[in-house]
Amino acid sequence: MATSKIPLGESHSLGNQGLVDSKLLNPNGLCPSLASEAWNTATCPAVTKPLPLSRASASAKPSPPSTASPTAKRPHSEAESTEEISDDDPRLQYISDNCNQVRRKIHDFINSGAMKVGEFQSAIGVTTGSYARFMKQNGPQSGYGSDTYEAAATFFKKRELQGIMMPKKKVKKADEDKKMDVSDIHLDGEDTESVEVYYTCDEVRRKIAVYLREEGVTKAGFLRELRSMFPEPKPLQSKQLQDFQSKSGPLAGNTSRVYYAAYVFFEKLRLKQGKKKSKA
């Protein structure tokens, strides 16, 4: 929906404060420090004590040594053949990712096409409301008390223990570049980096989230195209996109290069596809 022009000089800050869940206590009863913005893994050591062998496993005939590297991860296509890990496995009680890291993993997992949002919510057993509230927050400590944080962190930890790699879209660069190419469309003010922006930051964020889920679109390819939205290509890193997407509010992120470049890209894409402009 179109709105009034957004001044690019203003800024908007967010403040969120999360809670510490008792499940974050490691087996030694230590709680991770919340004094720093980043998770301090030194205060929350991983479980290293080996589990006792069951009678059945102790008497089982040893399997021949594997020729594969002990640190090699199985491809996603082999997920069905991986050994199941119980929800009571003590290794799952140690959550090493902070809230922002879990949110990024969720975004990457959904954008890969592995699951739709509703399917992921069902897989980790959370409600739509819990998921939406957690994903709207921003900050490494914002959301520690959320059911979605605990469930999603456990989901990805279990996959990690099973050696399942994060799924990635299989996209040919040439096909992706062709899909995103809007170089034949020119906007007023484009040559002086002064295209008038009529979408709020939240509206641009929604467009980015939807576009990254499309078939044949990757985050890397999207960033390549955004760099070309300036008169002289400017560097744009994955972290800048993540930072912009993690904010919330109509003006939150309006000084970001991602905001301007994404608006220009989507406006040119709209014209190329012959779609009508959104009405207020």
Residue, then its C-alpha position, 0 to 999 in steps of 0.5 A: m500500500a502506498t503511503s506518503k514519502i518517507p524522509l530518509g534522514e530520520s531514524h527510529s530506535l527499538g528497545n526490547q528486553g528478553l527474559v531468561d528461561s530456566k531451560l537455558l541453565n546448563p547441566n552444571g546449573l550455570c546461567p549464561s551471562l546477559a551482561s554483553e550483547a553477544w552470547n558468551t559461550a564461555t559461561c555456559p560450557a557444553v555437555t562433554k560427559p559421555l552417556p553410558l552405553s545401553r546393554a543392547s548397544a554394548s553387546a552389539k557387533p562393532s561396525p566397520p570403520s567409516t572412511a568418511s571424515p568424522t566431521a563431515k556433515r550429511p547432505h540434506s537429502e539424507a535426512e531420512s536415514t539419520e539416527e533419531i535423537s530423543d527429546d530427552d537427550p541432554r545435549l539439547q538442553y544446551i542452547s548456544d545460539n542467541c535470539n537473533q541467531v535463531r531468527r536468522k536460521i529460521h529465515d534462512f530455513i524458510n527462504s530455502g523452501a524446505m518448509k513453509v511458515g505454517e509447516f515450520q510452526s507445526a514442526i516445532g509445535v508453536t502457535t502462530g501468535s508465539y512465532a509472530r511475536f518472536m520473529k518481530q523482536n530484535g536483539p540477541q536477548s530479546g525473546y529468551g522467554s519465548d516458546t518459539y525460541e526454545a523450540a526452534a533452537t532445539f529443532f536446529k540443534k537436533r539437526e546439527l547433532q544429526g549432521i544435517m546441513m542447512p538446506k540451500k536453494k539450487v539455483k543457476k546464477a545465469d537463470e537468477d540474474k535473468k530473473m532479477d534483471v531490471s536494467d532496462i527500466h529507468l526511474d526519475g532520480e535514479d542517476t543522482e540516487s534521489v528516487e522518491v520513496y513512497y513505501t515505509c520500511d515495514e512495507v519494504r521488509r515484507k516485500i523482501a521477505v516474500y521475494l526471497r521465498e520465490e523459486g529461483v531467488t537467493k539472498a546472494g543474488f538479491l544482494r548483487e542486484l541491490r548493489s546495482m541500484f545505485p549510480e555507482p555500485k555500492p557494497l552491500q553485505s548480508k549482515q546489512l540485509q539481516d540488520f534491516q530485516s530484523k527491525s520493526g516500525p515504519l521508520a526503523g531502518n530508513t537510513s539503510r542502503v538496503y531500504y533505498a536499494a530494495y525500494v528502487f528494485f521493487e519499483k523497477l520490477r513492478l514496471k517491468q512486470g506491468k503491475k499497477k502501483s499500490k493504492a493508498 
